[in-house]
């Protein structure tokens, strides 16, 4: 059905709209560090940042839409909003990860503890020009936006999101040794926890076994029990 074919695009647009509305209103939020709502909104924004990256990730697998140029445009839009990442660079490295998982040719793999692996993970993907350009954007924005708002709702959520993505998408599924064909673990079945932790991306063996399945369908693979570790 046409509606099913367009579902990926509709979900991607919803995430983009929610992120945009959230960042727009939070830049005008009356930030009070003594108010619990401030910290709740940091985590809401973190989750939406992660949604941007997961949408870009789906675009890397061509599952946002079958229209290639539009699929890649959505992916590039999400990675730019996330942290000015070039989509094609992420795309190339992510497919290397799938082809060479848990080997020296895997750009996401590292034999180290959580902190050293996270540092290597960030250094692998971020470039000096991104840091400089984001610093320029930050200093321009603070001419019109309260700097506390920028820190609490733009900087902090994006940094927390990198930890969320790294923990559930790299560290948790891939650290240590594995005996299965995808060299990865998977979360136990709990769809609510899996969605809020990282958009079902904790069902990571399922993702590697069926990379053409978009994030919002991974729970079905888990529930069906057709994929065995």
Helices and strands as residue ranges (DSSP letters): H 2-5, H 7-26, H 36-60, H 68-83, H 87-99, H 114-125, H 128-141, H 147-150, I 151-155, H 156-166, I 167-171, H 172-174, H 191-198, H 204-209, G 215-217, H 218-224
